[in-house]
Amino acid sequence: MSGERRPLAARPLTEPHPSRLPFDHPGRQRILTEHAAALAAGDAGYPDPETGLFVLTAGFLARRGTCCGRGCRHCPYVE
C-alpha cells in the first residue's frame, strides 16, 4: 500500500475509521478535540493527550496524496 495513490475515504477528515480509533476508546473525545483543533489551525499534527506522541492529522495525510501503510490513527484513505 505504501506510495499507492488512492482516493480519500467517504467520510469527513474529522472522523477517523473505527478500526483506528474505536467508538468505545476511553480517550476518544479528547483525541477528537485535539485533532479538530489541529485541523482548524492547519497544523501537521498534535500531541496525543495520553502518550504525548506526535500524531499526524487527516488533513496533513490527505495533502501527502498517498497512504504510507503504517496504520496512522487519522488515515483519510482507509475504508
Backbone as ProteinMPNN parsed JSONL, in Angstrom:
{"seq_chain_A": "MSGERRPLAARPLTEPHPSRLPFDHPGRQRILTEHAAALAAGDAGYPDPETGLFVLTAGFLARRGTCCGRGCRHCPYVE", "coords_chain_A": {"N_chain_A": [[0.817, -1.187, 0.0], [2.06, 1.201, 0.418], [2.892, 4.382, -0.824], [0.989, 4.234, -2.787], [-1.349, 5.757, -4.853], [-4.503, 6.746, -3.892], [-8.07, 7.277, -3.688], [-9.601, 9.531, -1.32], [-11.23, 8.361, 1.656], [-14.783, 7.969, 2.055], [-15.718, 9.854, 4.152], [-15.849, 12.459, 6.652], [-12.844, 14.412, 7.24], [-12.547, 14.81, 9.906], [-13.405, 12.568, 11.177], [-12.138, 9.639, 12.262], [-11.458, 6.297, 11.013], [-13.25, 3.591, 12.493], [-11.661, 1.365, 13.047], [-9.24, 2.419, 13.605], [-9.584, 4.274, 15.614], [-11.51, 3.331, 17.934], [-15.045, 3.561, 18.734], [-15.565, 3.129, 21.414], [-13.242, 3.805, 22.724], [-11.566, 4.988, 25.55], [-10.361, 7.558, 25.601], [-11.348, 8.848, 23.41], [-12.977, 11.221, 22.891], [-11.377, 13.347, 23.814], [-9.153, 13.013, 22.144], [-10.333, 13.439, 19.612], [-11.06, 16.107, 19.927], [-8.553, 17.38, 20.179], [-7.502, 16.699, 17.673], [-9.336, 17.993, 15.942], [-8.836, 20.67, 16.595], [-6.185, 20.926, 15.727], [-6.541, 20.426, 13.0], [-8.157, 22.638, 12.292], [-6.356, 24.699, 12.737], [-4.554, 24.193, 10.792], [-2.369, 22.682, 11.309], [0.22, 20.163, 11.173], [-0.01, 18.065, 12.908], [-0.697, 16.838, 16.262], [-0.008, 16.638, 19.808], [-0.539, 13.525, 21.288], [-3.083, 13.181, 23.688], [-2.832, 11.263, 25.705], [-0.351, 9.896, 25.521], [1.532, 11.729, 24.653], [2.887, 11.49, 22.309], [3.552, 12.523, 18.921], [0.943, 12.949, 16.656], [-0.158, 12.61, 13.392], [-2.381, 14.665, 11.481], [-5.502, 14.078, 9.725], [-5.805, 15.885, 7.676], [-3.152, 16.657, 7.018], [-2.174, 14.16, 6.193], [-3.858, 13.681, 4.001], [-3.057, 15.721, 2.264], [-0.58, 14.755, 1.561], [-1.127, 12.899, -0.364], [-0.878, 10.168, -0.708], [-1.189, 6.892, 0.763], [0.702, 5.747, 3.463], [0.73, 3.288, 4.613], [1.227, 2.649, 7.26], [-0.592, 2.494, 9.308], [-1.778, 4.805, 10.41], [-3.52, 6.775, 12.814], [-5.422, 8.714, 11.978], [-5.759, 8.207, 9.282], [-6.808, 9.171, 6.126], [-7.459, 7.55, 4.06], [-8.145, 4.888, 4.547], [-10.763, 2.567, 4.327]], "CA_chain_A": [[0.0, 0.0, 0.0], [2.939, 2.349, 0.528], [3.088, 5.162, -2.024], [-0.096, 3.99, -3.736], [-2.335, 6.832, -4.928], [-5.858, 6.254, -3.677], [-8.999, 8.349, -3.337], [-9.902, 9.649, 0.105], [-12.404, 7.617, 2.122], [-16.035, 8.735, 2.023], [-16.106, 10.324, 5.489], [-15.158, 13.725, 6.927], [-11.489, 14.296, 7.775], [-12.638, 14.874, 11.365], [-13.871, 11.275, 11.699], [-11.25, 8.517, 11.945], [-12.084, 4.99, 10.824], [-13.379, 2.922, 13.793], [-10.582, 0.409, 13.305], [-8.072, 3.19, 14.034], [-9.971, 4.898, 16.888], [-12.836, 2.75, 18.205], [-16.046, 4.404, 19.383], [-15.527, 2.925, 22.869], [-11.923, 4.166, 23.262], [-11.807, 5.903, 26.67], [-9.874, 8.91, 25.338], [-11.8, 9.244, 22.071], [-13.443, 12.609, 22.782], [-10.205, 14.232, 23.94], [-8.36, 12.854, 20.922], [-11.044, 14.115, 18.531], [-10.98, 17.542, 20.191], [-7.191, 17.793, 19.82], [-7.383, 16.559, 16.226], [-10.123, 19.057, 15.31], [-8.121, 21.936, 16.795], [-5.018, 20.905, 14.836], [-7.06, 20.578, 11.632], [-8.602, 24.023, 12.121], [-5.168, 25.552, 12.723], [-3.718, 23.819, 9.66], [-1.163, 22.025, 11.827], [0.503, 18.822, 10.661], [-0.391, 17.075, 13.9], [-0.938, 17.267, 17.643], [0.482, 15.655, 20.776], [-1.577, 12.639, 21.811], [-3.355, 13.563, 25.068], [-2.476, 10.212, 26.664], [1.054, 9.477, 25.454], [2.401, 12.833, 24.285], [3.477, 11.244, 20.996], [3.024, 13.374, 17.86], [0.011, 12.226, 15.79], [-0.459, 13.373, 12.185], [-3.803, 14.886, 11.219], [-6.036, 13.589, 8.458], [-5.53, 16.913, 6.677], [-1.765, 16.509, 6.593], [-2.051, 12.898, 5.456], [-4.555, 13.841, 2.726], [-2.219, 16.567, 1.41], [0.536, 13.935, 1.064], [-1.619, 12.3, -1.596], [-0.742, 8.711, -0.72], [-1.21, 6.187, 2.043], [2.031, 5.193, 3.755], [0.554, 1.91, 5.043], [1.735, 2.449, 8.628], [-1.671, 2.39, 10.285], [-1.994, 6.095, 11.074], [-4.812, 6.912, 13.501], [-6.349, 9.553, 11.224], [-5.559, 7.959, 7.844], [-8.022, 9.508, 5.374], [-7.604, 6.641, 2.927], [-8.671, 3.591, 4.953], [-12.226, 2.419, 4.225]], "C_chain_A": [[0.864, 1.254, 0.0], [3.125, 3.044, -0.816], [1.991, 5.03, -3.055], [-1.09, 5.15, -3.702], [-3.732, 6.22, -4.823], [-6.774, 7.426, -3.416], [-9.204, 8.379, -1.826], [-11.15, 8.827, 0.428], [-13.616, 8.551, 2.147], [-16.511, 9.049, 3.438], [-15.354, 11.629, 5.735], [-13.757, 13.488, 7.499], [-11.481, 14.323, 9.308], [-12.996, 13.535, 11.994], [-12.927, 10.146, 11.314], [-12.032, 7.213, 11.765], [-12.144, 4.289, 12.182], [-12.285, 1.89, 14.082], [-9.324, 1.115, 13.816], [-8.318, 3.914, 15.355], [-11.391, 4.438, 17.2], [-13.763, 3.72, 18.957], [-15.986, 4.284, 20.909], [-14.158, 3.225, 23.485], [-12.126, 5.2, 24.364], [-11.349, 7.341, 26.429], [-10.366, 9.49, 24.031], [-12.169, 10.721, 21.975], [-12.288, 13.594, 22.903], [-9.343, 14.196, 22.69], [-9.02, 13.605, 19.769], [-11.005, 15.632, 18.693], [-9.608, 18.088, 19.792], [-6.997, 17.752, 18.303], [-8.116, 17.694, 15.519], [-9.423, 20.409, 15.444], [-6.909, 22.022, 15.87], [-5.446, 21.072, 13.38], [-7.432, 22.034, 11.357], [-7.422, 24.986, 12.022], [-4.266, 25.269, 11.518], [-2.41, 23.169, 10.076], [-1.006, 20.629, 11.237], [0.047, 17.749, 11.638], [-0.591, 17.695, 15.259], [-0.324, 16.241, 18.579], [-0.688, 14.821, 21.308], [-1.811, 12.979, 23.282], [-2.945, 12.516, 26.109], [-0.981, 9.915, 26.691], [2.03, 10.614, 25.195], [3.082, 12.644, 22.942], [2.802, 12.13, 19.941], [2.192, 12.522, 16.907], [-0.322, 13.121, 14.597], [-1.961, 13.511, 11.988], [-4.208, 14.284, 9.878], [-5.775, 14.599, 7.349], [-4.118, 16.815, 6.136], [-1.599, 15.262, 5.731], [-2.73, 12.982, 4.088], [-3.716, 14.679, 1.754], [-1.018, 15.804, 0.855], [0.148, 13.229, -0.234], [-1.51, 10.791, -1.689], [-0.862, 8.164, 0.694], [0.166, 5.57, 2.269], [1.946, 3.743, 4.225], [1.023, 1.619, 6.452], [0.656, 2.42, 9.702], [-1.952, 3.671, 11.045], [-3.416, 6.197, 11.63], [-5.825, 7.649, 12.641], [-6.199, 9.375, 9.711], [-6.856, 8.249, 7.089], [-8.284, 8.569, 4.209], [-8.265, 5.311, 3.303], [-10.199, 3.597, 4.91], [-12.749, 1.555, 5.335]], "O_chain_A": [[0.377, 2.308, -0.411], [3.464, 2.411, -1.815], [2.061, 5.664, -4.109], [-1.613, 5.487, -2.64], [-4.088, 5.305, -5.566], [-6.313, 8.475, -2.965], [-9.005, 7.376, -1.142], [-12.013, 8.627, -0.426], [-13.475, 9.77, 2.248], [-17.562, 8.578, 3.872], [-14.332, 11.882, 5.098], [-13.516, 12.48, 8.164], [-10.507, 13.9, 9.93], [-12.902, 13.379, 13.212], [-12.911, 9.731, 10.155], [-13.128, 7.054, 12.301], [-11.189, 4.376, 12.954], [-12.017, 1.581, 15.243], [-8.445, 0.477, 14.395], [-7.387, 4.144, 16.126], [-12.36, 5.073, 16.785], [-13.307, 4.578, 19.713], [-16.32, 5.234, 21.617], [-13.939, 2.925, 24.659], [-12.801, 6.204, 24.135], [-11.917, 8.262, 27.016], [-9.859, 10.518, 23.581], [-11.714, 11.406, 21.059], [-12.234, 14.577, 22.163], [-8.859, 15.231, 22.232], [-8.348, 14.326, 19.031], [-10.925, 16.36, 17.704], [-9.513, 19.131, 19.146], [-6.399, 18.658, 17.722], [-7.573, 18.296, 14.593], [-9.421, 21.202, 14.502], [-6.64, 23.077, 15.295], [-4.791, 21.78, 12.615], [-7.068, 22.593, 10.322], [-7.49, 25.979, 11.298], [-3.325, 26.017, 11.254], [-1.459, 23.109, 9.297], [-1.988, 19.995, 10.85], [-0.253, 16.629, 11.224], [-0.649, 18.916, 15.4], [-0.134, 15.089, 18.19], [-1.707, 15.37, 21.728], [-0.855, 13.061, 24.052], [-2.736, 12.855, 27.274], [-0.407, 9.704, 27.759], [3.22, 10.487, 25.481], [3.785, 13.541, 22.476], [1.618, 12.447, 20.059], [2.664, 11.501, 16.406], [-0.725, 14.269, 14.78], [-2.722, 12.592, 12.289], [-3.37, 14.019, 9.016], [-5.547, 14.214, 6.202], [-3.909, 16.883, 4.925], [-0.966, 15.301, 4.676], [-2.229, 12.415, 3.117], [-3.669, 14.383, 0.56], [-0.491, 16.16, -0.199], [0.993, 12.991, -1.097], [-1.997, 10.193, -2.648], [-0.664, 8.875, 1.679], [0.727, 4.945, 1.37], [2.954, 3.037, 4.242], [1.201, 0.455, 6.812], [0.97, 2.33, 10.889], [-2.33, 3.622, 12.215], [-4.38, 5.763, 10.999], [-6.985, 7.242, 12.582], [-6.484, 10.298, 8.947], [-7.888, 7.643, 7.375], [-9.233, 8.77, 3.451], [-8.884, 4.674, 2.451], [-10.84, 4.527, 5.401], [-13.954, 1.317, 5.416]]}, "name": "protein", "num_of_chains": 1, "seq": "MSGERRPLAARPLTEPHPSRLPFDHPGRQRILTEHAAALAAGDAGYPDPETGLFVLTAGFLARRGTCCGRGCRHCPYVE"}
